[in-house]
Structures are given as structure tokens and as C-alpha cells.
Amino acid sequence: MADKEDDIGPEASFTGPESEWDFDFARRLMGKYVMASFSYLKPDGVTVREHEQVHGIVIDATRDEGFTLALRGSRKGETIVLPPNPSAFVKLAPGNYRLSSTNERVVNPDYTSLWKVVDAEHKPD
């Protein structure tokens, strides 16, 4: 499977609130364990065509590129880049979490992030 950055390409876009880049938060996020969940939506912006969940360690963070995760589990060895939106990351309580898309167990991740990816054709305002 290709990196999600390649799959998304110019034909889809992330939706969500814009946020200011927070250099301090980006620095603190380095090395943290993150779970990311994606809902891939059809062009109507409502109909879900696919869900995906991944988990990994933040290895890079830049205002222009976003947050790079080195994936773990079934996608170990791959990287993905999450958009540069620090407000999308939510601190998690310690515990065991199960990814419904892969049935993998993730132990004590630091943060989670939720993303909607809308196919670009007729993307809603």
C-alpha cells in the first residue's frame, strides 16, 4: 500500500478547522506516539467510503509539511504526513486501545487525531 500522502494527492483534501502553527506544541509532539483515524468521504462531504486507522511515532513536524509519523504495527516501515494542524491532536489517557480497522492493540499512545478526507470533485464549502 502506498503512503497515504500519495493516495490523497491533488484529488482529495483534508477538512477541519484551520489552526495557527504552535511551535512549542510541535516540538513537544516530537517522539510522541499518535493514533490517527481517517474518514474518507465522497465528494458530497457526508457519505463515508472508507475508514482507516494508523499509529506511529512523530519523527518530524514543520509548518509547511505537517507532522510525519513513522508507522508501527501492520504498516511498520511506512511514513505518512498529517496536515499542519496542531489543534487536531488530543491527549489520551494511558491505556489499551484497539484499532477497529486492523484489530491492532495500541498500548499507551500519547495522542489521537481525527481527520476527514473529502474527494475534491464537488467538494462542499
N, CA, C and O atoms as CSV, one atom per row, in Angstrom:
chain,resi,resn,atom,element,x,y,z
A,1,MET,N,N,0.851,-1.179,0.000
A,1,MET,CA,C,0.000,0.000,0.000
A,1,MET,C,C,0.891,1.236,0.000
A,1,MET,O,O,1.887,1.291,0.722
A,2,ALA,N,N,0.538,2.203,-0.794
A,2,ALA,CA,C,1.309,3.446,-0.884
A,2,ALA,C,C,1.094,4.291,0.363
A,2,ALA,O,O,0.106,4.130,1.079
A,3,ASP,N,N,2.034,5.189,0.606
A,3,ASP,CA,C,1.850,6.125,1.711
A,3,ASP,C,C,0.574,6.905,1.489
A,3,ASP,O,O,0.211,7.197,0.349
A,4,LYS,N,N,-0.107,7.242,2.562
A,4,LYS,CA,C,-1.375,7.952,2.456
A,4,LYS,C,C,-1.210,9.289,1.742
A,4,LYS,O,O,-2.127,9.739,1.055
A,5,GLU,N,N,-0.060,9.922,1.896
A,5,GLU,CA,C,0.181,11.193,1.215
A,5,GLU,C,C,0.039,11.002,-0.293
A,5,GLU,O,O,-0.521,11.860,-0.975
A,6,ASP,N,N,0.548,9.874,-0.822
A,6,ASP,CA,C,0.441,9.603,-2.245
A,6,ASP,C,C,-1.004,9.296,-2.635
A,6,ASP,O,O,-1.461,9.710,-3.700
A,7,ASP,N,N,-1.726,8.568,-1.771
A,7,ASP,CA,C,-3.107,8.222,-2.072
A,7,ASP,C,C,-3.990,9.464,-2.134
A,7,ASP,O,O,-4.899,9.539,-2.961
A,8,ILE,N,N,-3.730,10.431,-1.267
A,8,ILE,CA,C,-4.573,11.611,-1.205
A,8,ILE,C,C,-4.303,12.517,-2.388
A,8,ILE,O,O,-5.228,12.913,-3.097
A,9,GLY,N,N,-3.054,12.844,-2.603
A,9,GLY,CA,C,-2.651,13.637,-3.749
A,9,GLY,C,C,-3.533,14.837,-4.010
A,9,GLY,O,O,-4.167,15.340,-3.082
A,10,PRO,N,N,-3.596,15.315,-5.243
A,10,PRO,CA,C,-4.361,16.507,-5.569
A,10,PRO,C,C,-5.856,16.247,-5.697
A,10,PRO,O,O,-6.623,17.197,-5.857
A,11,GLU,N,N,-6.295,15.000,-5.631
A,11,GLU,CA,C,-7.694,14.691,-5.867
A,11,GLU,C,C,-8.535,14.678,-4.598
A,11,GLU,O,O,-9.734,14.408,-4.665
A,12,ALA,N,N,-7.947,14.959,-3.461
A,12,ALA,CA,C,-8.697,14.972,-2.211
A,12,ALA,C,C,-8.107,16.033,-1.303
A,12,ALA,O,O,-6.992,16.506,-1.524
A,13,SER,N,N,-8.860,16.402,-0.283
A,13,SER,CA,C,-8.337,17.384,0.650
A,13,SER,C,C,-8.812,17.071,2.053
A,13,SER,O,O,-9.865,16.462,2.243
A,14,PHE,N,N,-8.027,17.490,3.036
A,14,PHE,CA,C,-8.418,17.340,4.426
A,14,PHE,C,C,-9.373,18.466,4.773
A,14,PHE,O,O,-9.223,19.592,4.299
A,15,THR,N,N,-10.342,18.157,5.594
A,15,THR,CA,C,-11.237,19.196,6.072
A,15,THR,C,C,-11.086,19.315,7.573
A,15,THR,O,O,-10.675,18.370,8.246
A,16,GLY,N,N,-11.412,20.451,8.078
A,16,GLY,CA,C,-11.335,20.674,9.516
A,16,GLY,C,C,-10.987,22.119,9.766
A,16,GLY,O,O,-10.675,22.866,8.839
A,17,PRO,N,N,-11.041,22.509,11.021
A,17,PRO,CA,C,-10.753,23.902,11.333
A,17,PRO,C,C,-9.289,24.238,11.091
A,17,PRO,O,O,-8.396,23.430,11.346
A,18,GLU,N,N,-9.069,25.445,10.595
A,18,GLU,CA,C,-7.701,25.925,10.449
A,18,GLU,C,C,-7.177,26.264,11.835
A,18,GLU,O,O,-7.943,26.669,12.709
A,19,SER,N,N,-5.897,26.104,12.036
A,19,SER,CA,C,-5.340,26.496,13.325
A,19,SER,C,C,-3.988,27.131,13.095
A,19,SER,O,O,-3.330,26.886,12.084
A,20,GLU,N,N,-3.592,27.935,14.034
A,20,GLU,CA,C,-2.276,28.554,13.984
A,20,GLU,C,C,-1.225,27.504,14.291
A,20,GLU,O,O,-1.454,26.600,15.094
A,21,TRP,N,N,-0.077,27.624,13.652
A,21,TRP,CA,C,1.024,26.716,13.934
A,21,TRP,C,C,1.567,27.046,15.313
A,21,TRP,O,O,1.836,28.207,15.619
A,22,ASP,N,N,1.726,26.039,16.134
A,22,ASP,CA,C,2.209,26.200,17.501
A,22,ASP,C,C,3.577,25.536,17.593
A,22,ASP,O,O,3.676,24.317,17.736
A,23,PHE,N,N,4.626,26.340,17.509
A,23,PHE,CA,C,5.986,25.803,17.510
A,23,PHE,C,C,6.290,25.003,18.774
A,23,PHE,O,O,6.920,23.947,18.706
A,24,ASP,N,N,5.847,25.499,19.920
A,24,ASP,CA,C,6.109,24.788,21.171
A,24,ASP,C,C,5.423,23.427,21.192
A,24,ASP,O,O,6.022,22.425,21.583
A,25,PHE,N,N,4.155,23.400,20.767
A,25,PHE,CA,C,3.446,22.125,20.734
A,25,PHE,C,C,4.103,21.174,19.738
A,25,PHE,O,O,4.274,19.991,20.033
A,26,ALA,N,N,4.470,21.674,18.572
A,26,ALA,CA,C,5.115,20.829,17.565
A,26,ALA,C,C,6.393,20.216,18.131
A,26,ALA,O,O,6.672,19.039,17.903
A,27,ARG,N,N,7.151,20.993,18.851
A,27,ARG,CA,C,8.386,20.492,19.463
A,27,ARG,C,C,8.067,19.415,20.514
A,27,ARG,O,O,8.758,18.399,20.589
A,28,ARG,N,N,7.030,19.635,21.317
A,28,ARG,CA,C,6.642,18.652,22.339
A,28,ARG,C,C,6.086,17.372,21.726
A,28,ARG,O,O,6.180,16.304,22.332
A,29,LEU,N,N,5.506,17.468,20.531
A,29,LEU,CA,C,4.923,16.300,19.883
A,29,LEU,C,C,5.991,15.355,19.307
A,29,LEU,O,O,5.715,14.181,19.061
A,30,MET,N,N,7.193,15.865,19.097
A,30,MET,CA,C,8.273,15.030,18.559
A,30,MET,C,C,8.505,13.828,19.472
A,30,MET,O,O,8.640,13.974,20.687
A,31,GLY,N,N,8.548,12.641,18.872
A,31,GLY,CA,C,8.786,11.414,19.619
A,31,GLY,C,C,7.560,10.840,20.302
A,31,GLY,O,O,7.642,9.787,20.934
A,32,LYS,N,N,6.419,11.517,20.185
A,32,LYS,CA,C,5.198,11.032,20.838
A,32,LYS,C,C,4.511,9.985,19.966
A,32,LYS,O,O,4.634,9.982,18.742
A,33,TYR,N,N,3.787,9.100,20.637
A,33,TYR,CA,C,3.064,8.010,19.998
A,33,TYR,C,C,1.647,8.496,19.701
A,33,TYR,O,O,0.926,8.904,20.611
A,34,VAL,N,N,1.250,8.455,18.429
A,34,VAL,CA,C,-0.016,9.030,17.975
A,34,VAL,C,C,-0.850,7.987,17.235
A,34,VAL,O,O,-0.331,7.220,16.423
A,35,MET,N,N,-2.139,7.972,17.527
A,35,MET,CA,C,-3.099,7.221,16.719
A,35,MET,C,C,-3.805,8.229,15.820
A,35,MET,O,O,-4.218,9.292,16.283
A,36,ALA,N,N,-3.944,7.905,14.556
A,36,ALA,CA,C,-4.642,8.785,13.616
A,36,ALA,C,C,-5.756,7.995,12.938
A,36,ALA,O,O,-5.550,6.874,12.472
A,37,SER,N,N,-6.935,8.601,12.893
A,37,SER,CA,C,-8.094,7.978,12.253
A,37,SER,C,C,-8.529,8.855,11.087
A,37,SER,O,O,-8.614,10.078,11.205
A,38,PHE,N,N,-8.801,8.206,9.964
A,38,PHE,CA,C,-9.203,8.907,8.748
A,38,PHE,C,C,-10.578,8.421,8.315
A,38,PHE,O,O,-10.831,7.216,8.275
A,39,SER,N,N,-11.461,9.352,7.992
A,39,SER,CA,C,-12.725,9.049,7.330
A,39,SER,C,C,-12.612,9.619,5.929
A,39,SER,O,O,-12.525,10.833,5.749
A,40,TYR,N,N,-12.613,8.743,4.943
A,40,TYR,CA,C,-12.545,9.171,3.547
A,40,TYR,C,C,-13.972,9.337,3.046
A,40,TYR,O,O,-14.748,8.382,3.013
A,41,LEU,N,N,-14.309,10.572,2.654
A,41,LEU,CA,C,-15.671,10.903,2.264
A,41,LEU,C,C,-15.785,11.084,0.759
A,41,LEU,O,O,-14.840,11.502,0.089
A,42,LYS,N,N,-16.955,10.763,0.249
A,42,LYS,CA,C,-17.246,11.009,-1.162
A,42,LYS,C,C,-17.359,12.516,-1.373
A,42,LYS,O,O,-17.401,13.265,-0.397
A,43,PRO,N,N,-17.408,12.978,-2.619
A,43,PRO,CA,C,-17.444,14.418,-2.887
A,43,PRO,C,C,-18.566,15.183,-2.197
A,43,PRO,O,O,-18.467,16.399,-2.027
A,44,ASP,N,N,-19.646,14.484,-1.793
A,44,ASP,CA,C,-20.726,15.195,-1.099
A,44,ASP,C,C,-20.323,15.630,0.305
A,44,ASP,O,O,-21.037,16.398,0.949
A,45,GLY,N,N,-19.171,15.135,0.781
A,45,GLY,CA,C,-18.675,15.518,2.094
A,45,GLY,C,C,-19.381,14.841,3.248
A,45,GLY,O,O,-19.087,15.141,4.405
A,46,VAL,N,N,-20.311,13.928,2.965
A,46,VAL,CA,C,-21.088,13.271,4.007
A,46,VAL,C,C,-20.926,11.751,3.954
A,46,VAL,O,O,-20.717,11.108,4.983
A,47,THR,N,N,-21.023,11.191,2.765
A,47,THR,CA,C,-21.007,9.747,2.595
A,47,THR,C,C,-19.598,9.196,2.795
A,47,THR,O,O,-18.657,9.594,2.108
A,48,VAL,N,N,-19.470,8.279,3.742
A,48,VAL,CA,C,-18.174,7.675,4.035
A,48,VAL,C,C,-17.923,6.542,3.050
A,48,VAL,O,O,-18.756,5.651,2.879
A,49,ARG,N,N,-16.760,6.592,2.405
A,49,ARG,CA,C,-16.412,5.489,1.514
A,49,ARG,C,C,-15.396,4.553,2.149
A,49,ARG,O,O,-15.255,3.411,1.710
A,50,GLU,N,N,-14.677,5.018,3.184
A,50,GLU,CA,C,-13.676,4.170,3.826
A,50,GLU,C,C,-13.229,4.800,5.144
A,50,GLU,O,O,-13.196,6.022,5.286
A,51,HIS,N,N,-12.886,3.937,6.105
A,51,HIS,CA,C,-12.256,4.360,7.360
A,51,HIS,C,C,-10.888,3.715,7.428
A,51,HIS,O,O,-10.697,2.589,6.967
A,52,GLU,N,N,-9.942,4.428,8.001
A,52,GLU,CA,C,-8.614,3.868,8.184
A,52,GLU,C,C,-8.043,4.390,9.500
A,52,GLU,O,O,-8.280,5.539,9.873
A,53,GLN,N,N,-7.306,3.558,10.188
A,53,GLN,CA,C,-6.628,3.961,11.415
A,53,GLN,C,C,-5.180,3.502,11.336
A,53,GLN,O,O,-4.885,2.403,10.865
A,54,VAL,N,N,-4.285,4.360,11.805
A,54,VAL,CA,C,-2.863,4.037,11.844
A,54,VAL,C,C,-2.308,4.522,13.178
A,54,VAL,O,O,-2.961,5.270,13.905
A,55,HIS,N,N,-1.099,4.086,13.481
A,55,HIS,CA,C,-0.445,4.561,14.696
A,55,HIS,C,C,1.053,4.586,14.460
A,55,HIS,O,O,1.602,3.770,13.720
A,56,GLY,N,N,1.710,5.562,15.121
A,56,GLY,CA,C,3.145,5.678,14.941
A,56,GLY,C,C,3.731,6.804,15.771
A,56,GLY,O,O,3.042,7.457,16.555
A,57,ILE,N,N,5.009,7.007,15.575
A,57,ILE,CA,C,5.783,7.990,16.323
A,57,ILE,C,C,6.016,9.228,15.456
A,57,ILE,O,O,6.372,9.113,14.283
A,58,VAL,N,N,5.814,10.410,16.037
A,58,VAL,CA,C,6.079,11.666,15.323
A,58,VAL,C,C,7.598,11.818,15.193
A,58,VAL,O,O,8.319,11.875,16.189
A,59,ILE,N,N,8.068,11.883,13.939
A,59,ILE,CA,C,9.506,11.998,13.694
A,59,ILE,C,C,9.901,13.332,13.076
A,59,ILE,O,O,11.087,13.652,12.988
A,60,ASP,N,N,8.904,14.116,12.644
A,60,ASP,CA,C,9.197,15.429,12.076
A,60,ASP,C,C,7.938,16.279,12.163
A,60,ASP,O,O,6.820,15.764,12.111
A,61,ALA,N,N,8.132,17.578,12.295
A,61,ALA,CA,C,6.999,18.499,12.358
A,61,ALA,C,C,7.429,19.831,11.782
A,61,ALA,O,O,8.335,20.478,12.308
A,62,THR,N,N,6.779,20.247,10.696
A,62,THR,CA,C,7.081,21.541,10.095
A,62,THR,C,C,5.788,22.257,9.763
A,62,THR,O,O,4.766,21.626,9.493
A,63,ARG,N,N,5.838,23.575,9.785
A,63,ARG,CA,C,4.664,24.397,9.488
A,63,ARG,C,C,4.169,24.140,8.057
A,63,ARG,O,O,2.962,24.107,7.819
A,64,ASP,N,N,5.085,23.962,7.118
A,64,ASP,CA,C,4.695,23.790,5.716
A,64,ASP,C,C,4.216,22.381,5.389
A,64,ASP,O,O,3.253,22.213,4.641
A,65,GLU,N,N,4.878,21.370,5.942
A,65,GLU,CA,C,4.564,19.978,5.595
A,65,GLU,C,C,3.556,19.343,6.533
A,65,GLU,O,O,2.653,18.637,6.084
A,66,GLY,N,N,3.694,19.582,7.823
A,66,GLY,CA,C,2.830,18.934,8.797
A,66,GLY,C,C,3.625,18.004,9.691
A,66,GLY,O,O,4.814,18.216,9.931
A,67,PHE,N,N,2.954,16.971,10.182
A,67,PHE,CA,C,3.526,16.039,11.155
A,67,PHE,C,C,3.783,14.691,10.486
A,67,PHE,O,O,2.855,14.052,9.988
A,68,THR,N,N,5.028,14.267,10.477
A,68,THR,CA,C,5.386,12.985,9.870
A,68,THR,C,C,5.375,11.903,10.941
A,68,THR,O,O,6.015,12.033,11.984
A,69,LEU,N,N,4.634,10.835,10.663
A,69,LEU,CA,C,4.589,9.689,11.558
A,69,LEU,C,C,5.347,8.522,10.947
A,69,LEU,O,O,5.146,8.188,9.780
A,70,ALA,N,N,6.220,7.902,11.737
A,70,ALA,CA,C,6.821,6.619,11.379
A,70,ALA,C,C,5.869,5.563,11.922
A,70,ALA,O,O,5.740,5.398,13.135
A,71,LEU,N,N,5.209,4.855,11.024
A,71,LEU,CA,C,4.148,3.946,11.432
A,71,LEU,C,C,4.680,2.707,12.137
A,71,LEU,O,O,5.818,2.285,11.932
A,72,ARG,N,N,3.828,2.145,12.964
A,72,ARG,CA,C,4.107,0.927,13.712
A,72,ARG,C,C,3.033,-0.099,13.355
A,72,ARG,O,O,2.125,0.188,12.575
A,73,GLY,N,N,3.142,-1.265,13.916
A,73,GLY,CA,C,2.136,-2.309,13.697
A,73,GLY,C,C,2.179,-2.855,12.285
A,73,GLY,O,O,3.254,-3.066,11.725
A,74,SER,N,N,1.007,-3.083,11.710
A,74,SER,CA,C,0.903,-3.713,10.391
A,74,SER,C,C,1.515,-2.868,9.277
A,74,SER,O,O,1.794,-3.389,8.197
A,75,ARG,N,N,1.731,-1.573,9.518
A,75,ARG,CA,C,2.321,-0.695,8.482
A,75,ARG,C,C,3.715,-0.214,8.868
A,75,ARG,O,O,4.196,0.799,8.361
A,76,LYS,N,N,4.355,-0.948,9.768
A,76,LYS,CA,C,5.710,-0.604,10.202
A,76,LYS,C,C,6.619,-0.460,8.984
A,76,LYS,O,O,6.569,-1.265,8.054
A,77,GLY,N,N,7.447,0.576,9.007
A,77,GLY,CA,C,8.349,0.841,7.886
A,77,GLY,C,C,7.826,1.917,6.947
A,77,GLY,O,O,8.587,2.447,6.138
A,78,GLU,N,N,6.540,2.250,7.040
A,78,GLU,CA,C,5.961,3.311,6.221
A,78,GLU,C,C,5.914,4.607,7.021
A,78,GLU,O,O,5.974,4.594,8.251
A,79,THR,N,N,5.806,5.715,6.316
A,79,THR,CA,C,5.572,7.001,6.955
A,79,THR,C,C,4.360,7.651,6.299
A,79,THR,O,O,4.045,7.380,5.140
A,80,ILE,N,N,3.689,8.510,7.055
A,80,ILE,CA,C,2.632,9.341,6.500
A,80,ILE,C,C,2.833,10.745,7.050
A,80,ILE,O,O,3.491,10.941,8.072
A,81,VAL,N,N,2.259,11.711,6.358
A,81,VAL,CA,C,2.334,13.099,6.806
A,81,VAL,C,C,0.923,13.587,7.095
A,81,VAL,O,O,0.053,13.569,6.223
A,82,LEU,N,N,0.708,14.026,8.339
A,82,LEU,CA,C,-0.570,14.597,8.737
A,82,LEU,C,C,-0.512,16.099,8.521
A,82,LEU,O,O,0.561,16.691,8.636
A,83,PRO,N,N,-1.629,16.726,8.212
A,83,PRO,CA,C,-1.643,18.175,7.971
A,83,PRO,C,C,-1.101,18.974,9.162
A,83,PRO,O,O,-1.139,18.505,10.300
A,84,PRO,N,N,-0.598,20.177,8.891
A,84,PRO,CA,C,-0.022,21.016,9.955
A,84,PRO,C,C,-1.099,21.710,10.790
A,84,PRO,O,O,-1.199,22.937,10.793
A,85,ASN,N,N,-1.888,20.926,11.486
A,85,ASN,CA,C,-2.974,21.454,12.305
A,85,ASN,C,C,-2.806,20.947,13.740
A,85,ASN,O,O,-3.359,19.903,14.087
A,86,PRO,N,N,-2.058,21.659,14.570
A,86,PRO,CA,C,-1.815,21.198,15.940
A,86,PRO,C,C,-3.078,20.989,16.766
A,86,PRO,O,O,-3.087,20.153,17.670
A,87,SER,N,N,-4.146,21.733,16.473
A,87,SER,CA,C,-5.361,21.595,17.272
A,87,SER,C,C,-6.073,20.265,17.032
A,87,SER,O,O,-7.010,19.939,17.761
A,88,ALA,N,N,-5.658,19.493,16.038
A,88,ALA,CA,C,-6.283,18.208,15.744
A,88,ALA,C,C,-5.813,17.093,16.682
A,88,ALA,O,O,-6.375,15.998,16.671
A,89,PHE,N,N,-4.791,17.365,17.488
A,89,PHE,CA,C,-4.241,16.340,18.371
A,89,PHE,C,C,-4.844,16.471,19.764
A,89,PHE,O,O,-4.857,17.551,20.354
A,90,VAL,N,N,-5.344,15.346,20.279
A,90,VAL,CA,C,-5.989,15.312,21.589
A,90,VAL,C,C,-5.217,14.335,22.472
A,90,VAL,O,O,-4.954,13.198,22.080
A,91,LYS,N,N,-4.861,14.791,23.660
A,91,LYS,CA,C,-4.130,13.962,24.618
A,91,LYS,C,C,-5.010,12.793,25.049
A,91,LYS,O,O,-6.208,12.963,25.279
A,92,LEU,N,N,-4.409,11.595,25.159
A,92,LEU,CA,C,-5.130,10.407,25.584
A,92,LEU,C,C,-4.700,9.973,26.977
A,92,LEU,O,O,-3.556,10.185,27.381
A,93,ALA,N,N,-5.618,9.369,27.699
A,93,ALA,CA,C,-5.287,8.760,28.978
A,93,ALA,C,C,-4.534,7.458,28.702
A,93,ALA,O,O,-4.796,6.798,27.696
A,94,PRO,N,N,-3.609,7.084,29.575
A,94,PRO,CA,C,-2.906,5.801,29.398
A,94,PRO,C,C,-3.916,4.658,29.338
A,94,PRO,O,O,-4.950,4.688,30.004
A,95,GLY,N,N,-3.599,3.662,28.537
A,95,GLY,CA,C,-4.485,2.505,28.438
A,95,GLY,C,C,-4.235,1.725,27.170
A,95,GLY,O,O,-3.330,2.031,26.395
A,96,ASN,N,N,-5.055,0.709,26.975
A,96,ASN,CA,C,-5.008,-0.122,25.780
A,96,ASN,C,C,-6.128,0.308,24.849
A,96,ASN,O,O,-7.286,0.397,25.256
A,97,TYR,N,N,-5.780,0.572,23.603
A,97,TYR,CA,C,-6.738,0.995,22.596
A,97,TYR,C,C,-6.694,-0.001,21.447
A,97,TYR,O,O,-5.624,-0.493,21.088
A,98,ARG,N,N,-7.846,-0.299,20.873
A,98,ARG,CA,C,-7.902,-1.229,19.750
A,98,ARG,C,C,-8.359,-0.472,18.505
A,98,ARG,O,O,-9.366,0.236,18.526
A,99,LEU,N,N,-7.601,-0.636,17.424
A,99,LEU,CA,C,-7.965,-0.018,16.149
A,99,LEU,C,C,-8.992,-0.912,15.466
A,99,LEU,O,O,-8.707,-2.070,15.161
A,100,SER,N,N,-10.173,-0.381,15.227
A,100,SER,CA,C,-11.231,-1.199,14.633
A,100,SER,C,C,-10.907,-1.607,13.199
A,100,SER,O,O,-11.355,-2.660,12.745
A,101,SER,N,N,-10.137,-0.794,12.480
A,101,SER,CA,C,-9.860,-1.103,11.076
A,101,SER,C,C,-8.854,-2.240,10.901
A,101,SER,O,O,-8.858,-2.909,9.868
A,102,THR,N,N,-7.998,-2.468,11.888
A,102,THR,CA,C,-6.975,-3.521,11.767
A,102,THR,C,C,-6.998,-4.500,12.928
A,102,THR,O,O,-6.312,-5.522,12.886
A,103,ASN,N,N,-7.776,-4.204,13.965
A,103,ASN,CA,C,-7.861,-5.002,15.182
A,103,ASN,C,C,-6.534,-5.018,15.960
A,103,ASN,O,O,-6.322,-5.881,16.813
A,104,GLU,N,N,-5.656,-4.072,15.666
A,104,GLU,CA,C,-4.395,-3.977,16.397
A,104,GLU,C,C,-4.639,-3.337,17.758
A,104,GLU,O,O,-5.516,-2.486,17.913
A,105,ARG,N,N,-3.856,-3.757,18.730
A,105,ARG,CA,C,-3.913,-3.153,20.054
A,105,ARG,C,C,-2.772,-2.154,20.177
A,105,ARG,O,O,-1.621,-2.471,19.874
A,106,VAL,N,N,-3.100,-0.948,20.622
A,106,VAL,CA,C,-2.118,0.118,20.805
A,106,VAL,C,C,-2.064,0.412,22.300
A,106,VAL,O,O,-3.083,0.729,22.915
A,107,VAL,N,N,-0.879,0.305,22.876
A,107,VAL,CA,C,-0.715,0.466,24.315
A,107,VAL,C,C,-0.123,1.836,24.631
A,107,VAL,O,O,0.951,2.194,24.149
A,108,ASN,N,N,-0.840,2.582,25.441
A,108,ASN,CA,C,-0.400,3.879,25.961
A,108,ASN,C,C,0.032,4.900,24.902
A,108,ASN,O,O,1.109,5.486,25.017
A,109,PRO,N,N,-0.794,5.118,23.876
A,109,PRO,CA,C,-0.456,6.210,22.960
A,109,PRO,C,C,-0.595,7.547,23.677
A,109,PRO,O,O,-1.356,7.674,24.637
A,110,ASP,N,N,0.143,8.533,23.205
A,110,ASP,CA,C,0.107,9.854,23.826
A,110,ASP,C,C,-1.051,10.716,23.327
A,110,ASP,O,O,-1.674,11.441,24.103
A,111,TYR,N,N,-1.333,10.630,22.023
A,111,TYR,CA,C,-2.342,11.495,21.397
A,111,TYR,C,C,-3.148,10.707,20.373
A,111,TYR,O,O,-2.730,9.652,19.896
A,112,THR,N,N,-4.306,11.250,20.054
A,112,THR,CA,C,-5.089,10.775,18.930
A,112,THR,C,C,-5.391,11.974,18.034
A,112,THR,O,O,-5.343,13.119,18.484
A,113,SER,N,N,-5.697,11.711,16.785
A,113,SER,CA,C,-6.125,12.765,15.867
A,113,SER,C,C,-7.140,12.166,14.901
A,113,SER,O,O,-7.007,11.021,14.469
A,114,LEU,N,N,-8.147,12.954,14.575
A,114,LEU,CA,C,-9.216,12.520,13.683
A,114,LEU,C,C,-9.212,13.411,12.462
A,114,LEU,O,O,-9.122,14.633,12.574
A,115,TRP,N,N,-9.311,12.794,11.287
A,115,TRP,CA,C,-9.235,13.549,10.040
A,115,TRP,C,C,-10.343,13.112,9.094
A,115,TRP,O,O,-10.663,11.928,8.993
A,116,LYS,N,N,-10.923,14.089,8.402
A,116,LYS,CA,C,-11.849,13.823,7.302
A,116,LYS,C,C,-11.109,14.160,6.023
A,116,LYS,O,O,-10.485,15.216,5.910
A,117,VAL,N,N,-11.183,13.259,5.070
A,117,VAL,CA,C,-10.571,13.478,3.767
A,117,VAL,C,C,-11.692,13.427,2.743
A,117,VAL,O,O,-12.335,12.394,2.558
A,118,VAL,N,N,-11.922,14.569,2.072
A,118,VAL,CA,C,-13.037,14.681,1.134
A,118,VAL,C,C,-12.491,14.640,-0.292
A,118,VAL,O,O,-11.572,15.384,-0.635
A,119,ASP,N,N,-13.069,13.761,-1.120
A,119,ASP,CA,C,-12.712,13.736,-2.529
A,119,ASP,C,C,-12.967,15.131,-3.097
A,119,ASP,O,O,-14.004,15.730,-2.811
A,120,ALA,N,N,-12.050,15.650,-3.886
A,120,ALA,CA,C,-12.081,17.044,-4.326
A,120,ALA,C,C,-13.246,17.368,-5.266
A,120,ALA,O,O,-13.748,18.492,-5.242
A,121,GLU,N,N,-13.679,16.439,-6.074
A,121,GLU,CA,C,-14.735,16.717,-7.030
A,121,GLU,C,C,-16.002,17.172,-6.301
A,121,GLU,O,O,-16.559,16.427,-5.495
A,122,HIS,N,N,-16.448,18.380,-6.582
A,122,HIS,CA,C,-17.639,18.957,-5.961
A,122,HIS,C,C,-17.541,19.031,-4.439
A,122,HIS,O,O,-18.524,18.801,-3.734
A,123,LYS,N,N,-16.366,19.350,-3.945
A,123,LYS,CA,C,-16.162,19.459,-2.510
A,123,LYS,C,C,-17.059,20.554,-1.954
A,123,LYS,O,O,-17.123,21.644,-2.523
A,124,PRO,N,N,-17.768,20.279,-0.827
A,124,PRO,CA,C,-18.635,21.323,-0.251
A,124,PRO,C,C,-17.832,22.458,0.324
A,124,PRO,O,O,-16.663,22.287,0.669
A,125,ASP,N,N,-18.455,23.633,0.432
A,125,ASP,CA,C,-17.769,24.814,1.013
A,125,ASP,C,C,-17.562,24.649,2.489
A,125,ASP,O,O,-17.006,25.536,3.137
